[in-house]
Amino acid sequence: MSHIVTVQDAVTAFADFMEPTDAELDAIEAEMPVILAEADLLEAQIVTLDRIPNELDTRRIRRARNRVLAVRRDLANGSADVVSGGAA
């Protein structure tokens, strides 16, 4: 009795479409400041999920929201083309 098994994983494991292209990686790198700013905003919002936000929480959320807007504006205007080493 012979068993029939699939070899699909071996065939598609090294396919070109499995890895991001250089253009996709460049797009991700260009949007990294926005991603980091949105992560900071999300973190500030998560902190206040189980309690009423105090004044410090409110300021932190407001600053994070303003940072997201500023980074998005810079990216839309094209002035965020130069990424400074990936540091936030």
C-alpha positions as CSV (number, residue, x, y, z in Angstrom):
1,M,0.0,0.0,0.0
2,S,1.5,3.4,-1.0
3,H,0.5,6.6,0.8
4,I,-0.3,9.6,-1.2
5,V,1.1,12.8,0.3
6,T,1.2,16.4,-0.9
7,V,4.5,18.0,-1.9
8,Q,3.0,21.4,-2.2
9,D,5.0,22.9,0.7
10,A,8.2,21.9,-1.0
11,V,7.2,23.3,-4.3
12,T,5.9,26.7,-3.0
13,A,8.4,27.2,-0.1
14,F,10.9,28.8,-2.4
15,A,8.6,30.6,-4.8
16,D,9.4,34.3,-5.6
17,F,6.0,35.5,-4.5
18,M,6.6,34.4,-0.9
19,E,9.1,37.1,-0.1
20,P,8.5,40.8,-0.3
21,T,10.0,42.6,-3.2
22,D,12.5,45.4,-2.8
23,A,9.8,48.0,-3.7
24,E,7.5,46.6,-1.0
25,L,10.4,46.7,1.6
26,D,11.1,50.3,0.6
27,A,7.4,51.2,1.0
28,I,7.4,49.6,4.5
29,E,10.6,51.5,5.4
30,A,9.1,54.8,4.2
31,E,5.9,54.2,6.3
32,M,7.9,53.1,9.4
33,P,7.6,56.4,11.2
34,V,3.8,56.3,10.7
35,I,3.7,52.7,12.0
36,L,5.8,53.6,15.1
37,A,3.6,56.7,15.8
38,E,0.4,54.7,15.5
39,A,1.9,52.0,17.8
40,D,2.6,54.7,20.4
41,L,-0.9,56.0,20.1
42,L,-2.3,52.5,20.5
43,E,-0.2,51.9,23.6
44,A,-1.4,55.1,25.1
45,Q,-5.0,54.1,24.5
46,I,-4.5,50.6,25.8
47,V,-3.3,52.0,29.1
48,T,-6.6,53.7,29.7
49,L,-8.8,50.7,28.8
50,D,-9.4,49.6,32.4
51,R,-9.6,52.9,34.1
52,I,-10.8,56.5,33.6
53,P,-8.0,58.5,32.0
54,N,-6.4,61.0,34.2
55,E,-4.8,64.3,33.0
56,L,-1.5,62.7,32.3
57,D,-3.1,59.9,30.2
58,T,-5.2,62.5,28.3
59,R,-2.0,64.5,27.5
60,R,-0.2,61.4,26.4
61,I,-3.0,60.3,24.1
62,R,-3.3,63.9,22.7
63,R,0.5,64.1,22.0
64,A,0.5,60.6,20.4
65,R,-2.4,61.6,18.2
66,N,-0.7,64.8,17.2
67,R,2.5,62.9,16.4
68,V,0.5,60.5,14.2
69,L,-1.0,63.4,12.3
70,A,2.3,65.2,11.9
71,V,4.1,62.1,10.6
72,R,1.3,61.3,8.2
73,R,1.4,65.0,7.0
74,D,5.2,64.7,6.5
75,L,4.8,61.5,4.6
76,A,2.1,62.9,2.4
77,N,4.2,66.0,1.6
78,G,7.2,63.8,0.8
79,S,9.4,65.3,3.4
80,A,9.7,61.9,5.2
81,D,11.8,60.3,2.4
82,V,14.9,60.3,4.6
83,V,14.5,57.8,7.5
84,S,17.0,58.4,10.3
85,G,18.3,54.9,11.0
86,G,14.9,53.5,12.0
87,A,15.0,55.2,15.4
88,A,11.7,56.6,16.7
